[in-house]
Amino acid sequence: MGRRTKLVIQGTLPGLNEYINAERRNKYLAAKLKNQSEHVVMSYARRQLHGVHFDGPVTMTYTWYEPSRRRDKDNVSSYGRKVIQDALVKAGVLAGDGWKHIEGFRDRFAVDKEHPRIEVELEEAEP
């Protein structure tokens, strides 16, 4: 078992449907939405991970704590994974987000009305 770390992002990120709707209205609006989402994730990463960096491949486990069951699971996770992985590269936590750097990922889902959040566990993949 390799080195592990965990990132907790308070609240929720926009879903894939919100991103698609923004893109249909205006491509600049969609880019702004993604950029804002990445900045939120980078802010949490910089505060919590204090210089953690993975050069090699990692496995990622996402636990999505939604305030209700209103949004579909794929709507929550598809866009969210993309934003989080891009932000972790920009924050210097991951060396990249391609095949060489992400061994795999899995999603888990729960409802927490009081404290919606996203927990991201990163673990060095076995060589």
Rosetta blueprint (number, residue, H / E / L):
1 M L
2 G L
3 R L
4 R E
5 T E
6 K E
7 L E
8 V E
9 I E
10 Q E
11 G L
12 T L
13 L L
14 P L
15 G L
16 L H
17 N H
18 E H
19 Y H
20 I H
21 N H
22 A H
23 E H
24 R H
25 R H
26 N L
27 K H
28 Y H
29 L H
30 A H
31 A H
32 K H
33 L H
34 K H
35 N H
36 Q H
37 S H
38 E H
39 H H
40 V H
41 V H
42 M H
43 S H
44 Y H
45 A H
46 R H
47 R H
48 Q H
49 L H
50 H L
51 G L
52 V L
53 H L
54 F E
55 D L
56 G L
57 P L
58 V E
59 T E
60 M E
61 T E
62 Y E
63 T E
64 W E
65 Y E
66 E E
67 P L
68 S L
69 R L
70 R L
71 R L
72 D L
73 K H
74 D H
75 N H
76 V H
77 S H
78 S H
79 Y H
80 G H
81 R H
82 K H
83 V H
84 I H
85 Q H
86 D H
87 A H
88 L H
89 V H
90 K H
91 A L
92 G L
93 V L
94 L E
95 A L
96 G L
97 D L
98 G L
99 W L
100 K L
101 H L
102 I E
103 E E
104 G E
105 F E
106 R E
107 D E
108 R E
109 F E
110 A E
111 V E
112 D L
113 K L
114 E L
115 H L
116 P L
117 R E
118 I E
119 E E
120 V E
121 E E
122 L E
123 E E
124 E E
125 A L
126 E L
127 P L
